[in-house]
């Protein structure tokens, strides 16, 4: 079961990362916190996070001996991007069909699920 969950997470991460780079860049920009624009523009943040997502997703499959470490890093990544989800909610930014306060709020509760999924699926 963990193997299936890990492979599904890997596929989802690669897909999400590629979408950051191509067709969903504008949508992902709605989730980039304003404070990051002091360091780089929102598009650069989206591209960089997309590259990281592809690398983490591919690593879940390509580096089986390191899966525990990768799972920990991926869990930390999900925690690190959570402020963007909070900002999308608090600043009422639409993106990915999250066009109401209720939808944006419900979305926040899925982030811990992603953290747990990454952590659990990479343990023995």
DSSP file (Angstrom, degrees, kcal/mol; ACC not computed):
  #  RESIDUE AA STRUCTURE BP1 BP2  ACC     N-H-->O    O-->H-N    N-H-->O    O-->H-N    TCO  KAPPA ALPHA  PHI   PSI    X-CA   Y-CA   Z-CA
    1    1 A X     >        0   0    0      0, 0.0     4,-2.4     0, 0.0     5,-0.2   0.000 360.0 360.0 360.0 -40.8    0.0    0.0    0.0
    2    2 A X  H  >  +     0   0    0      1,-0.2     4,-2.8     2,-0.2     5,-0.2   0.881 360.0  53.5 -64.1 -37.2    2.8    2.4    0.8
    3    3 A X  H  > S+     0   0    0      2,-0.2     4,-2.6     1,-0.2     5,-0.2   0.932 109.8  46.7 -64.0 -44.7    4.5    1.7   -2.5
    4    4 A X  H  > S+     0   0    0      1,-0.2     4,-2.5     2,-0.2    -2,-0.2   0.925 113.9  48.6 -62.3 -44.2    1.3    2.6   -4.4
    5    5 A X  H  X S+     0   0    0     -4,-2.4     4,-2.4     2,-0.2    -2,-0.2   0.900 112.1  49.2 -62.5 -41.0    0.8    5.7   -2.3
    6    6 A X  H  X S+     0   0    0     -4,-2.8     4,-2.6   115,-0.2    -2,-0.2   0.916 112.4  46.7 -66.2 -43.9    4.5    6.7   -2.9
    7    7 A X  H  X S+     0   0    0     -4,-2.6     4,-2.6     2,-0.2    -2,-0.2   0.889 112.3  50.5 -66.3 -38.9    4.2    6.2   -6.7
    8    8 A X  H  X S+     0   0    0     -4,-2.5     4,-2.5    -5,-0.2    -2,-0.2   0.915 112.0  47.7 -64.2 -42.0    0.9    8.1   -6.8
    9    9 A X  H  X S+     0   0    0     -4,-2.4     4,-2.6     2,-0.2    -2,-0.2   0.906 110.5  52.3 -64.3 -41.4    2.5   11.0   -4.9
   10   10 A X  H  X S+     0   0    0     -4,-2.6     4,-2.4     2,-0.2     5,-0.2   0.935 111.3  46.6 -59.7 -46.7    5.5   10.9   -7.2
   11   11 A X  H  X S+     0   0    0     -4,-2.6     4,-2.5     1,-0.2    -2,-0.2   0.906 112.5  50.1 -62.0 -42.4    3.3   11.1  -10.2
   12   12 A X  H  X S+     0   0    0     -4,-2.5     4,-2.8     2,-0.2    -1,-0.2   0.892 111.2  49.2 -64.1 -39.2    1.2   13.9   -8.7
   13   13 A X  H  X S+     0   0    0     -4,-2.6     4,-2.8     2,-0.2    -2,-0.2   0.923 112.0  46.9 -67.5 -44.1    4.4   15.9   -7.9
   14   14 A X  H  X S+     0   0    0     -4,-2.4     4,-2.5     2,-0.2     5,-0.2   0.934 114.8  47.5 -63.2 -44.7    5.9   15.5  -11.3
   15   15 A X  H  X S+     0   0    0     -4,-2.5     4,-2.3    -5,-0.2    -2,-0.2   0.941 114.0  46.3 -60.8 -48.0    2.5   16.5  -12.9
   16   16 A X  H  X S+     0   0    0     -4,-2.8     4,-1.8     1,-0.2    -2,-0.2   0.912 112.6  51.1 -62.1 -42.3    2.2   19.5  -10.6
   17   17 A X  H  X S+     0   0    0     -4,-2.8     4,-1.2     1,-0.2    -1,-0.2   0.915 110.6  47.6 -62.4 -43.6    5.8   20.6  -11.2
   18   18 A X  H  X S+     0   0    0     -4,-2.5     4,-1.5     1,-0.2     3,-0.2   0.884 109.3  54.1 -65.1 -37.7    5.4   20.4  -15.0
   19   19 A X  H  <>S+     0   0    0     -4,-2.3     5,-2.3     1,-0.2    -1,-0.2   0.844 102.9  57.7 -66.8 -30.7    2.1   22.4  -14.7
   20   20 A X  H  <5S+     0   0    0     -4,-1.8    -1,-0.2     1,-0.2    -2,-0.2   0.877 110.6  44.6 -59.3 -36.8    4.1   25.1  -12.7
   21   21 A X  H  <5S+     0   0    0     -4,-1.2    -2,-0.2    -3,-0.2    -1,-0.2   0.736 129.3   9.9 -83.3 -23.7    6.4   25.4  -15.7
   22   22 A X  T ><5S+     0   0    0     -4,-1.5     3,-0.7    -5,-0.1    -3,-0.2   0.611 124.5  11.8-122.9 -89.6    3.8   25.4  -18.5
   23   23 A X  T 3 5S+     0   0    0      1,-0.2     3,-0.2    -5,-0.2     4,-0.1   0.614 122.3  44.2 -83.4 -13.7    0.0   25.7  -18.5
   24   24 A X  T 3>< +     0   0    0     -5,-2.3     4,-2.4    -6,-0.2    -1,-0.2   0.140  69.9 116.1-118.8  22.1   -0.7   26.7  -14.9
   25   25 A X  H <> S+     0   0    0     -3,-0.7     4,-1.5     1,-0.2    -1,-0.1   0.905  80.1  47.6 -59.8 -43.6    1.8   29.4  -14.1
   26   26 A X  H  > S+     0   0    0      1,-0.2     4,-0.8     2,-0.2    -1,-0.2   0.909 111.0  51.9 -63.8 -42.1   -0.7   32.2  -13.6
   27   27 A X  H >4 S+     0   0    0      1,-0.2     3,-0.9     2,-0.2     4,-0.3   0.916 109.8  48.8 -61.5 -43.6   -2.9   30.0  -11.4
   28   28 A X  H >< S+     0   0    0     -4,-2.4     3,-1.8     1,-0.2     4,-0.4   0.801  98.5  68.2 -68.4 -28.0    0.1   29.2   -9.1
   29   29 A X  H >< S+     0   0    0     -4,-1.5     3,-1.2     1,-0.3    -1,-0.2   0.795  88.3  66.7 -61.8 -26.5    1.1   32.8   -8.9
   30   30 A X  T << S+     0   0    0     -3,-0.9    -1,-0.3    -4,-0.8    -2,-0.2   0.723 101.3  49.7 -64.5 -20.2   -2.1   33.4   -6.9
   31   31 A X  T <  S+     0   0    0     -3,-1.8     2,-0.5    -4,-0.3    -1,-0.2   0.474  83.7 105.9 -98.2  -3.6   -0.5   31.2   -4.2
   32   32 A X  S <  S-     0   0    0     -3,-1.2    10,-0.1    -4,-0.4     5,-0.1  -0.665  74.8-121.8 -81.8 122.9    2.8   33.0   -4.0
   33   33 A X    >   -     0   0    0     -2,-0.5     3,-1.4     1,-0.1     4,-0.3  -0.311  14.2-125.7 -63.2 144.7    3.1   35.2   -0.8
   34   34 A X  G >  S+     0   0    0      1,-0.3     3,-1.8     2,-0.2     4,-0.2   0.823 104.5  68.7 -59.8 -32.7    3.7   38.9   -1.4
   35   35 A X  G >  S+     0   0    0      1,-0.3     3,-1.2     2,-0.2    -1,-0.3   0.751  88.4  65.8 -63.3 -21.3    6.8   38.9    0.8
   36   36 A X  G X> S+     0   0    0     -3,-1.4     4,-2.5     1,-0.2     3,-1.8   0.726  82.7  75.6 -71.8 -19.2    8.7   36.7   -1.7
   37   37 A X  G <4 S+     0   0    0     -3,-1.8    -1,-0.2    -4,-0.3    -2,-0.2   0.615  82.0  69.1 -71.0  -8.8    8.6   39.5   -4.2
   38   38 A X  G <4 S+     0   0    0     -3,-1.2    -1,-0.3    -4,-0.2    -2,-0.2   0.705 113.1  29.3 -75.1 -19.7   11.3   41.3   -2.2
   39   39 A X  T <4 S-     0   0    0     -3,-1.8     2,-0.3     1,-0.4    -2,-0.2   0.794 136.8 -12.9-105.8 -44.3   13.7   38.5   -3.3
   40   40 A X  S  < S-     0   0    0     -4,-2.5    -1,-0.4     0, 0.0     5,-0.0  -0.976  76.7 -88.8-154.6 162.1   12.3   37.4   -6.7
   41   41 A X     >  -     0   0    0     -2,-0.3     4,-1.8    -3,-0.1     3,-0.4  -0.307  42.6-106.6 -75.4 163.7    9.2   37.9   -8.8
   42   42 A X  H  > S+     0   0    0      1,-0.2     4,-2.3     2,-0.2     5,-0.2   0.844 118.0  55.5 -60.9 -36.8    6.2   35.6   -8.5
   43   43 A X  H  > S+     0   0    0      1,-0.2     4,-2.6     2,-0.2    -1,-0.2   0.901 106.2  51.4 -64.6 -38.9    6.8   33.9  -11.8
   44   44 A X  H  > S+     0   0    0     -3,-0.4     4,-2.8     2,-0.2    -1,-0.2   0.885 109.2  51.0 -64.4 -38.0   10.3   33.0  -10.7
   45   45 A X  H  X S+     0   0    0     -4,-1.8     4,-2.7     2,-0.2     5,-0.2   0.917 110.8  48.7 -63.7 -42.9    9.0   31.5   -7.5
   46   46 A X  H  X S+     0   0    0     -4,-2.3     4,-2.1     2,-0.2    -2,-0.2   0.926 113.6  46.2 -63.2 -45.2    6.5   29.4   -9.5
   47   47 A X  H  X S+     0   0    0     -4,-2.6     4,-2.3     2,-0.2    -2,-0.2   0.938 113.7  48.3 -63.8 -46.8    9.1   28.2  -11.8
   48   48 A X  H  X S+     0   0    0     -4,-2.8     4,-2.2     1,-0.2    -2,-0.2   0.918 112.9  47.3 -61.5 -43.8   11.6   27.4   -9.0
   49   49 A X  H  X S+     0   0    0     -4,-2.7     4,-2.4     1,-0.2    -1,-0.2   0.858 109.8  54.7 -67.9 -32.2    9.0   25.5   -7.0
   50   50 A X  H  X S+     0   0    0     -4,-2.1     4,-2.3    -5,-0.2    -2,-0.2   0.915 108.0  48.5 -63.5 -42.9    7.9   23.6  -10.1
   51   51 A X  H  X S+     0   0    0     -4,-2.3     4,-2.4     1,-0.2    -2,-0.2   0.920 111.8  49.8 -62.7 -43.7   11.5   22.5  -10.7
   52   52 A X  H  X S+     0   0    0     -4,-2.2     4,-2.8     1,-0.2     5,-0.2   0.909 109.6  51.6 -61.9 -42.1   11.7   21.4   -7.1
   53   53 A X  H  X S+     0   0    0     -4,-2.4     4,-2.7     2,-0.2     5,-0.2   0.911 110.1  48.1 -63.6 -42.3    8.4   19.5   -7.3
   54   54 A X  H  X S+     0   0    0     -4,-2.3     4,-2.7     2,-0.2     5,-0.3   0.934 113.4  48.5 -62.2 -44.9    9.6   17.6  -10.4
   55   55 A X  H  X S+     0   0    0     -4,-2.4     4,-2.3     2,-0.2    -2,-0.2   0.922 113.9  45.3 -62.8 -44.4   12.9   16.7   -8.8
   56   56 A X  H  X S+     0   0    0     -4,-2.8     4,-1.7     2,-0.2    -1,-0.2   0.922 114.2  48.8 -66.5 -42.9   11.2   15.5   -5.6
   57   57 A X  H  X S+     0   0    0     -4,-2.7     4,-0.7    -5,-0.2     3,-0.2   0.937 114.0  45.2 -61.8 -47.0    8.6   13.5   -7.4
   58   58 A X  H >X S+     0   0    0     -4,-2.7     4,-3.2    -5,-0.2     3,-0.9   0.878 109.8  56.5 -64.0 -37.4   11.2   11.8   -9.7
   59   59 A X  H 3X S+     0   0    0     -4,-2.3     4,-2.0    -5,-0.3    -1,-0.2   0.831  95.5  64.8 -65.2 -32.4   13.4   11.2   -6.7
   60   60 A X  H 3< S+     0   0    0     -4,-1.7    -1,-0.2    -3,-0.2    -2,-0.2   0.823 117.7  27.1 -58.6 -29.9   10.6    9.3   -4.9
   61   61 A X  H << S+     0   0    0     -3,-0.9     3,-0.4    -4,-0.7    -2,-0.2   0.834 123.2  47.7 -98.2 -43.2   10.8    6.7   -7.7
   62   62 A X  H  < S+     0   0    0     -4,-3.2     2,-0.3     1,-0.2    -3,-0.2   0.711 114.0  44.7 -77.5 -21.2   14.4    6.9   -8.9
   63   63 A X    ><  +     0   0    0     -4,-2.0     3,-1.6    -5,-0.3    -1,-0.2  -0.570  61.1 162.9-123.9  68.8   16.2    6.8   -5.5
   64   64 A X  G >  S+     0   0    0     -3,-0.4     3,-1.1    -2,-0.3     4,-0.2   0.801  75.0  57.9 -61.2 -29.7   14.5    4.1   -3.5
   65   65 A X  G 3  S+     0   0    0      1,-0.2    -1,-0.3    -3,-0.1     3,-0.2   0.712 110.8  44.0 -72.8 -17.9   17.3    3.9   -1.0
   66   66 A X  G <> S+     0   0    0     -3,-1.6     4,-2.7    -7,-0.2     3,-0.3   0.235  78.1 112.6-106.3  12.0   16.8    7.5   -0.1
   67   67 A X  H <> S+     0   0    0     -3,-1.1     4,-2.7     1,-0.2     5,-0.2   0.828  74.0  54.7 -61.1 -33.3   13.0    7.5    0.0
   68   68 A X  H  > S+     0   0    0     -4,-0.2     4,-1.9    -3,-0.2    -1,-0.2   0.936 112.5  43.1 -64.4 -45.5   12.9    8.2    3.8
   69   69 A X  H  > S+     0   0    0     -3,-0.3     4,-2.5     2,-0.2    -2,-0.2   0.915 114.8  49.9 -64.9 -43.3   15.0   11.3    3.4
   70   70 A X  H  X S+     0   0    0     -4,-2.7     4,-3.0     1,-0.2    -2,-0.2   0.894 108.8  53.0 -64.2 -39.4   13.1   12.4    0.3
   71   71 A X  H  X S+     0   0    0     -4,-2.7     4,-2.4    -5,-0.2    -1,-0.2   0.893 109.7  48.4 -61.9 -39.8    9.8   11.9    2.2
   72   72 A X  H  X S+     0   0    0     -4,-1.9     4,-2.2     2,-0.2    -2,-0.2   0.917 113.2  47.2 -65.9 -43.4   11.1   14.1    5.0
   73   73 A X  H  X S+     0   0    0     -4,-2.5     4,-2.4     2,-0.2    -2,-0.2   0.910 112.5  49.9 -64.2 -42.0   12.2   16.8    2.5
   74   74 A X  H  X S+     0   0    0     -4,-3.0     4,-2.4     2,-0.2    -2,-0.2   0.894 109.1  51.4 -65.3 -39.9    8.9   16.6    0.7
   75   75 A X  H  X S+     0   0    0     -4,-2.4     4,-1.8     1,-0.2    -1,-0.2   0.928 111.3  48.2 -60.0 -44.2    7.0   16.9    4.0
   76   76 A X  H  X S+     0   0    0     -4,-2.2     4,-2.6     1,-0.2    -2,-0.2   0.874 108.9  54.3 -64.1 -37.4    9.1   20.0    4.8
   77   77 A X  H  X S+     0   0    0     -4,-2.4     4,-1.9     2,-0.2    -2,-0.2   0.927 106.7  50.7 -61.9 -44.9    8.4   21.4    1.3
   78   78 A X  H  < S+     0   0    0     -4,-2.4     4,-0.5     1,-0.2    -1,-0.2   0.870 112.6  46.9 -61.8 -36.2    4.6   21.0    1.8
   79   79 A X  H >< S+     0   0    0     -4,-1.8     3,-0.8     1,-0.2     4,-0.4   0.893 109.6  54.6 -69.9 -40.0    5.0   22.9    5.1
   80   80 A X  H 3< S+     0   0    0     -4,-2.6     3,-0.4     1,-0.2    -2,-0.2   0.820 109.3  46.2 -65.6 -31.8    7.2   25.6    3.5
   81   81 A X  T >X S+     0   0    0     -4,-1.9     3,-1.1     1,-0.2     4,-1.0   0.549  87.3  91.8 -88.6  -6.2    4.6   26.3    0.8
   82   82 A X  H <> S+     0   0    0     -3,-0.8     4,-2.3    -4,-0.5     3,-0.5   0.847  75.1  63.9 -59.0 -36.9    1.7   26.5    3.2
   83   83 A X  H 3> S+     0   0    0     -4,-0.4     4,-2.6    -3,-0.4    -1,-0.3   0.846  98.9  56.8 -56.5 -30.9    2.0   30.2    3.8
   84   84 A X  H <> S+     0   0    0     -3,-1.1     4,-2.2     2,-0.2    -1,-0.2   0.887 106.4  48.2 -65.5 -38.5    1.1   30.7    0.1
   85   85 A X  H  X S+     0   0    0     -4,-1.0     4,-1.8    -3,-0.5    -2,-0.2   0.892 111.9  49.7 -67.8 -39.4   -2.1   28.8    0.7
   86   86 A X  H  X S+     0   0    0     -4,-2.3     4,-3.1     2,-0.2     5,-0.2   0.922 111.0  49.1 -64.1 -43.8   -2.8   30.9    3.7
   87   87 A X  H  X S+     0   0    0     -4,-2.6     4,-2.6     1,-0.2     6,-0.2   0.886 106.8  55.3 -65.1 -37.9   -2.2   34.1    1.8
   88   88 A X  H  <>S+     0   0    0     -4,-2.2     5,-2.1   -57,-0.2    -1,-0.2   0.908 113.8  42.8 -59.3 -40.0   -4.4   32.9   -1.0
   89   89 A X  H ><5S+     0   0    0     -4,-1.8     3,-1.0     3,-0.2    -2,-0.2   0.954 116.8  44.1 -69.9 -50.7   -7.2   32.6    1.5
   90   90 A X  H 3<5S+     0   0    0     -4,-3.1    -2,-0.2     1,-0.3    -3,-0.2   0.813 118.9  42.6 -69.6 -29.6   -6.6   35.8    3.5
   91   91 A X  T 3<5S-     0   0    0     -4,-2.6    -1,-0.3    -5,-0.2    -2,-0.2   0.336 107.3-125.2 -99.2   7.3   -6.1   37.9    0.4
   92   92 A X  T < 5 +     0   0    0     -3,-1.0     2,-0.5    -4,-0.2    -3,-0.2   0.886  45.1 171.7  55.4  46.9   -9.1   36.3   -1.4
   93   93 A X      < -     0   0    0     -5,-2.1     2,-0.2    -6,-0.2    -1,-0.2  -0.765  26.1-136.0 -92.0 128.9   -7.1   35.3   -4.5
   94   94 A X        +     0   0    0     -2,-0.5     2,-0.2     5,-0.1     5,-0.2  -0.535  40.0 139.6 -79.3 147.9   -8.8   33.1   -7.0
   95   95 A X    >   +     0   0    0      3,-0.3     3,-1.8    -2,-0.2   -68,-0.1  -0.709  61.6  10.7 175.3 136.9   -6.9   30.2   -8.6
   96   96 A X  T 3  S-     0   0    0      1,-0.3     3,-0.1    -2,-0.2   -72,-0.0   0.828 130.6 -54.8  57.7  36.4   -7.6   26.6   -9.5
   97   97 A X  T 3  S+     0   0    0      1,-0.2     2,-1.9     2,-0.0    -1,-0.3   0.494 103.4 131.6  78.6   2.1  -11.3   27.1   -9.0
   98   98 A X    <   +     0   0    0     -3,-1.8    -3,-0.3     1,-0.2    -1,-0.2  -0.585  21.5 141.5 -85.4  77.5  -10.8   28.3   -5.5
   99   99 A X        +     0   0    0     -2,-1.9     2,-0.3    -5,-0.2    -1,-0.2   0.220  50.3  58.0-110.9  13.0  -13.0   31.3   -6.0
  100  100 A X  S  > S-     0   0    0     -3,-0.1     4,-2.3    -7,-0.1     5,-0.2  -0.957  82.6-117.8-136.0 158.3  -14.8   31.6   -2.7
  101  101 A X  H  > S+     0   0    0     -2,-0.3     4,-2.4     1,-0.2     5,-0.2   0.899 115.3  54.5 -59.6 -39.8  -13.6   32.0    0.9
  102  102 A X  H  > S+     0   0    0      2,-0.2     4,-2.7     1,-0.2    -1,-0.2   0.931 108.8  46.3 -62.2 -46.6  -15.1   28.6    1.8
  103  103 A X  H  > S+     0   0    0      1,-0.2     4,-2.0     2,-0.2    -1,-0.2   0.912 113.6  49.2 -62.9 -42.3  -13.2   26.8   -1.0
  104  104 A X  H  X S+     0   0    0     -4,-2.3     4,-1.0     2,-0.2    -1,-0.2   0.880 112.4  48.8 -65.6 -36.1  -10.0   28.5   -0.1
  105  105 A X  H >X S+     0   0    0     -4,-2.4     4,-0.7    -5,-0.2     3,-0.7   0.929 109.5  50.6 -68.5 -45.8  -10.5   27.6    3.6
  106  106 A X  H >< S+     0   0    0     -4,-2.7     3,-1.1     1,-0.2     4,-0.4   0.887 103.9  61.0 -58.8 -38.7  -11.3   24.0    2.9
  107  107 A X  H >X S+     0   0    0     -4,-2.0     3,-1.6     1,-0.3     4,-0.6   0.847  94.3  63.6 -56.5 -35.8   -8.1   23.8    0.8
  108  108 A X  H XX S+     0   0    0     -4,-1.0     3,-0.8    -3,-0.7     4,-0.5   0.824  95.5  58.7 -60.3 -31.8   -6.0   24.7    3.8
  109  109 A X  H << S+     0   0    0     -3,-1.1     4,-0.4    -4,-0.7    -1,-0.3   0.600  96.2  63.0 -77.2  -9.8   -7.1   21.5    5.6
  110  110 A X  H <> S+     0   0    0     -3,-1.6     4,-1.8    -4,-0.4    -1,-0.2   0.681  84.6  75.4 -86.1 -18.2   -5.6   19.3    2.8
  111  111 A X  H <X S+     0   0    0     -3,-0.8     4,-2.2    -4,-0.6     5,-0.2   0.922  93.5  50.7 -62.3 -44.6   -2.0   20.5    3.3
  112  112 A X  H  X S+     0   0    0     -4,-0.5     4,-2.6     1,-0.2    -1,-0.2   0.851 106.7  56.9 -60.6 -30.9   -1.6   18.4    6.5
  113  113 A X  H  > S+     0   0    0     -4,-0.4     4,-2.7     2,-0.2    -1,-0.2   0.915 106.8  48.3 -63.9 -42.3   -2.9   15.4    4.4
  114  114 A X  H  X S+     0   0    0     -4,-1.8     4,-2.6     2,-0.2     5,-0.2   0.909 111.0  50.6 -64.1 -41.6   -0.1   16.0    1.9
  115  115 A X  H  X S+     0   0    0     -4,-2.2     4,-2.2     1,-0.2    -2,-0.2   0.945 113.8  44.5 -60.4 -48.1    2.5   16.2    4.7
  116  116 A X  H  X S+     0   0    0     -4,-2.6     4,-3.3     2,-0.2     5,-0.3   0.893 111.7  53.4 -64.3 -40.3    1.2   13.0    6.2
  117  117 A X  H  X S+     0   0    0     -4,-2.7     4,-2.4     1,-0.2    -2,-0.2   0.932 110.9  46.0 -60.6 -47.3    1.1   11.3    2.8
  118  118 A X  H  X S+     0   0    0     -4,-2.6     4,-0.6     2,-0.2    -1,-0.2   0.915 117.9  43.3 -62.9 -43.0    4.7   12.1    2.0
  119  119 A X  H >< S+     0   0    0     -4,-2.2     3,-0.8    -5,-0.2    -2,-0.2   0.958 117.6  42.9 -69.3 -51.1    5.9   11.0    5.4
  120  120 A X  H >< S+     0   0    0     -4,-3.3     3,-1.6     1,-0.2    -2,-0.2   0.903 110.2  54.9 -64.1 -43.6    3.9    7.8    5.7
  121  121 A X  H 3< S+     0   0    0     -4,-2.4  -115,-0.2    -5,-0.3    -1,-0.2   0.628 106.8  52.1 -70.6 -11.0    4.4    6.6    2.1
  122  122 A X  T << S+     0   0    0     -3,-0.8     2,-0.3    -4,-0.6    -1,-0.3   0.282  94.2  86.7-108.3   9.9    8.2    6.8    2.5
  123  123 A X    <         0   0    0     -3,-1.6  -121,-0.0    -4,-0.1   -56,-0.0  -0.720 360.0 360.0-104.8 159.4    8.5    4.8    5.7
  124  124 A X              0   0    0     -2,-0.3    -1,-0.1  -122,-0.0    -3,-0.1   0.436 360.0 360.0 -89.6 360.0    8.8    1.0    6.0
